[in-house]
Amino acid sequence: MKKILISVMVVIALCLWITGCDSGDEVVEPGEILEEETAGNEASVEVDGTVVVTDQMGREVIISGVPQRIISLSPSNTEIAFALGLADRIVGVTEFCNYPPEAMEKDIVGGFSTPSIEKIVELEPELILASTIHEEEVPRLEELGIPVLVIESSTLVELYTSMSLVAEVTGVIANGEALIASMQERIAAVEAVVGSIEPGDRVSVYYEVYSDPLMSAGKGAFINEIITLAGGVNIFGDLEENYPQVSAEYVAERQPDIILFPDYHGTADFVLAGMTDRPGWESVPAVINNEVYAISDDAFARPGPRVVDAVEEAAEIFYPELF
């Protein structure tokens, strides 16, 4: 199924004033992220070259100097690091870190939930970007003298915090500010279009996280926020569980106007073929009107910079006449 994309033109002119710099300061163009550290970023570094931050697991993290060798232990963290212009400093990633394509050229330190401590130590990192799933590995790595920053996002606001934390401890604060500003501008552009749609006129959306058993996205899931920002109404947005297991009959009962499901490595046709045979789905508006779409699975599922792509993609699917 053809992937639906939109292009929202955003022009950002951010003059990045650097201490002691003349009028030749660089300007960040749309989509451009500065690659060099600036003197302005040094404001977060103490006199002795030490940075102290509180990560998203509530831990105080102390980092001496600017880390030049970084290992990322999750796909979302890898995408954040690359988007911040840290590609040359990334020395290791997990086997699931597949974006951007350059990430797959880095050394592999194991799986997302099964990183190899031995391989990590071998690469001599100066900073580890971990997630809450690595709770057991964090103290082991710290005992080895390796600083670990745990970042984890379940909302867009938390994602911005994640980006700011990584930018701060790596000395690229200006890059982080530019990246966040660009994302906010693009999301605001979508909201400006869908914001005028009355609540009763908004499309209802069923997002299928997994097909066997059927799982969807609840109130606290990142996907729920994406659907909302794009002007849709998640049919299971009232459920407290982030990823509730549901039944085919329950989906049919809620009569979604649109169905979204992730295209996991070319499985779209297979999943789509089986949907029409589910109990009660012959009366679902999305099925009747052929409003069933395979979407970019990683962009929707990962709390990273591509969440903006997901919002834009969803908005065009929901309201093609407006984009």
C-alpha positions in Angstrom: 0.0 0.0 0.0 1.4 3.3 -0.9 2.7 5.3 2.0 1.0 8.5 2.4 3.2 11.4 3.2 2.7 15.1 3.4 5.1 18.0 3.3 4.6 20.9 5.6 6.9 23.7 4.6 8.5 25.2 7.7 10.9 28.0 7.7 12.9 28.5 10.9 15.5 31.2 11.2 17.1 30.8 14.5 20.1 33.1 15.1 22.4 31.2 17.4 24.5 33.8 19.3 27.7 32.4 20.6 29.7 34.0 23.4 32.6 36.0 22.0 31.3 35.4 18.4 30.9 38.2 15.8 28.0 38.8 13.4 28.9 35.7 11.4 26.8 33.4 13.6 25.3 30.4 11.8 21.6 30.2 10.9 19.6 27.0 11.2 17.7 26.3 8.0 14.7 24.0 7.8 15.7 20.5 8.6 19.3 21.5 9.3 21.0 20.6 12.6 24.3 22.1 13.5 27.1 19.6 13.8 29.6 21.6 15.8 29.4 22.3 19.5 29.0 26.0 20.2 30.3 28.1 23.1 26.7 28.7 24.1 26.3 25.1 24.9 29.1 25.3 27.5 26.7 27.2 29.8 25.5 23.8 31.1 29.1 22.7 31.9 30.5 23.5 35.3 33.8 25.2 35.7 35.6 21.9 36.2 34.1 20.5 33.0 31.4 18.4 34.8 27.7 18.3 33.9 25.2 17.1 36.4 21.6 16.3 35.3 18.7 14.2 36.5 17.6 11.7 34.0 14.1 10.3 33.3 14.5 7.5 35.8 15.1 10.2 38.5 18.8 9.4 38.8 21.5 12.0 39.2 24.0 11.6 36.4 27.5 13.1 36.6 29.5 13.4 33.4 33.0 14.8 33.2 33.9 16.6 30.0 32.1 16.1 26.6 31.6 12.4 25.8 33.1 11.5 22.4 32.2 7.8 22.4 28.5 7.0 22.8 26.6 3.8 22.8 22.8 3.8 22.4 20.8 0.9 23.8 17.5 1.6 22.1 16.2 2.5 18.6 14.5 5.6 19.8 17.6 6.8 21.6 19.7 6.1 18.5 17.3 8.2 16.3 17.5 11.1 18.8 21.3 11.0 18.9 21.6 11.0 15.1 19.1 13.8 14.8 21.2 15.9 17.2 24.2 15.5 14.9 26.0 13.0 17.0 26.6 10.4 14.3 30.4 10.5 14.4 30.4 9.9 18.2 28.1 6.9 18.1 30.3 3.8 18.4 27.7 1.2 19.3 23.9 0.4 18.9 21.6 -2.5 19.2 20.6 -4.9 16.5 17.2 -3.2 16.3 18.6 0.3 15.7 17.7 0.5 12.0 17.2 4.2 11.5 18.8 6.3 10.1 20.5 3.7 7.7 23.9 4.9 8.9 23.0 3.4 12.4 23.3 -0.1 10.9 26.9 0.6 10.1 27.8 0.9 13.8 29.1 -1.9 16.0 26.3 -4.0 17.5 26.2 -4.5 21.3 23.3 -6.9 21.4 19.5 -6.8 21.4 17.3 -4.0 22.8 16.6 -5.9 26.1 19.8 -8.1 26.0 22.8 -5.8 25.6 26.2 -7.4 26.0 28.2 -5.8 28.9 31.3 -7.4 27.5 30.8 -5.9 24.1 30.0 -2.5 25.6 33.1 -2.4 27.7 35.2 -3.4 24.6 34.0 -0.3 22.8 35.2 2.0 25.6 32.2 4.3 25.7 32.2 7.6 27.6 28.4 7.7 27.7 25.6 5.1 27.5 22.1 6.2 26.4 19.8 3.6 28.0 16.0 3.1 28.6 14.0 2.0 31.6 14.1 -1.6 30.3 17.8 -1.6 31.1 17.2 -1.1 34.9 19.4 -4.2 35.7 22.2 -3.2 33.4 22.5 0.4 34.6 24.2 -0.3 38.0 26.5 -2.9 36.4 27.7 -0.3 33.9 28.1 2.4 36.5 30.2 0.0 38.6 32.5 -0.1 35.6 32.8 3.6 35.7 30.6 4.3 32.6 28.1 7.1 32.8 24.6 6.1 31.9 21.8 8.4 31.0 18.3 6.8 31.1 15.8 8.5 28.8 12.2 7.3 28.3 9.3 9.1 26.8 5.6 8.3 26.8 4.4 11.8 25.7 5.6 14.5 23.4 6.6 16.8 26.2 8.7 14.0 27.7 10.3 13.4 24.3 11.4 17.1 24.2 12.9 16.6 27.6 14.8 13.5 26.4 16.2 15.4 23.5 17.2 18.3 25.7 19.0 16.0 28.2 21.0 14.3 25.5 21.8 17.6 23.9 23.0 19.0 27.2 25.3 16.2 28.3 26.8 15.9 24.8 27.5 19.6 24.5 25.1 20.3 21.5 22.4 22.4 23.2 21.9 24.6 20.2 21.2 21.5 18.1 18.6 20.3 20.6 16.9 23.7 20.6 16.8 23.8 16.8 15.5 20.2 16.5 12.7 20.8 19.1 11.7 24.1 17.5 11.5 22.5 14.1 9.3 19.7 15.4 7.0 22.1 17.3 6.6 24.2 14.1 5.6 21.2 12.0 3.1 20.0 14.6 1.7 23.5 15.0 1.2 23.6 11.2 -0.9 20.4 11.4 -2.9 21.6 14.4 -3.6 24.9 12.6 -5.4 22.9 9.9 -7.2 20.3 12.0 -7.9 22.5 15.0 -11.0 24.0 13.4 -12.7 20.6 13.0 -15.6 20.3 15.4 -15.4 17.3 17.9 -18.4 15.7 16.4 -16.9 15.8 12.9 -13.6 14.2 13.8 -12.8 10.8 12.4 -12.8 7.8 14.8 -9.6 5.7 14.6 -8.7 2.2 15.5 -5.0 1.5 15.7 -4.0 -2.1 15.6 -0.7 -2.6 17.5 -0.7 -6.3 17.0 -3.0 -8.8 15.3 -2.7 -12.0 17.3 -4.0 -11.4 19.8 -5.6 -8.1 18.9 -3.9 -5.2 20.7 -4.6 -1.5 20.4 -3.5 1.8 21.9 -5.0 3.1 25.1 -5.0 6.5 26.8 -1.4 6.6 27.9 0.2 5.3 24.6 2.3 7.5 22.5 0.2 6.5 19.5 -2.9 8.0 21.2 -1.2 11.4 21.3 -0.2 11.1 17.6 -3.9 10.3 16.6 -5.1 13.2 18.7 -2.6 15.7 17.3 -3.6 14.7 13.8 -7.2 15.5 14.5 -8.5 12.0 15.1 -10.3 10.3 18.0 -8.8 7.0 19.2 -11.7 4.6 19.8 -9.8 3.1 22.7 -8.5 6.4 24.1 -10.7 5.9 27.1 -8.9 2.8 28.3 -6.3 3.2 31.0 -4.0 0.4 29.8 -1.4 1.6 27.4 -1.7 -1.3 25.1 -4.9 -3.2 25.9 -5.9 -6.5 24.4 -9.2 -6.2 22.6 -11.6 -8.5 20.6 -12.7 -8.2 17.0 -16.2 -7.8 18.3 -15.2 -4.9 20.6 -13.6 -3.1 17.6 -16.7 -3.6 15.5 -18.9 -2.3 18.3 -17.0 1.0 18.3 -17.4 1.5 14.6 -14.1 3.2 13.6 -14.1 5.4 10.5 -10.4 4.6 9.9 -8.2 1.7 10.7 -4.4 2.0 11.0 -2.0 -0.8 11.3 1.8 -1.1 11.2 3.5 -2.5 8.2 6.0 -4.8 9.9 8.6 -5.5 7.2 6.2 -6.1 4.3 3.4 -7.8 6.3 0.7 -5.3 5.2 -1.0 -7.4 2.5 -1.2 -10.5 4.8 -2.7 -8.5 7.7 -5.1 -6.7 5.5 -6.4 -9.9 3.8 -7.4 -11.3 7.2 -9.2 -8.2 8.5 -12.4 -8.6 6.5 -13.0 -12.1 7.9 -13.1 -10.9 11.5 -16.5 -11.2 13.3 -18.7 -8.2 12.7 -16.1 -6.3 10.6 -18.3 -6.4 7.5 -20.3 -3.6 9.2 -17.3 -1.5 10.2 -17.3 1.9 8.3 -13.5 1.7 7.8 -13.8 -1.7 6.1 -16.9 -0.7 4.1 -15.3 2.5 2.8 -11.9 1.0 2.3 -10.3 3.3 4.9 -7.8 0.7 6.2 -4.1 1.9 6.0 -0.7 0.4 6.6 1.5 3.0 8.2 5.1 3.5 9.0 5.5 1.3 12.0 8.7 2.7 13.5 7.7 6.3 13.1 4.4 5.7 15.0 5.8 3.4 17.6 9.1 5.0 18.6 9.2 8.1 20.8 11.8 9.9 18.6 12.1 12.7 16.1 10.1 11.0 13.5 6.9 11.3 15.6 6.3 14.5 13.6 6.3 12.4 10.4 3.7 10.2 12.0 1.5 13.1 12.9 1.7 14.5 9.4 1.1 11.1 7.8 -1.9 10.4 10.0 -3.4 13.9 9.4 -3.3 13.4 5.6 -5.0 10.0 6.0 -7.7 11.4 8.2 -8.4 14.5 6.2 -6.9 14.3 2.7 -9.1 17.1 1.5 -7.4 19.5 3.9 -3.8 18.7 2.9 
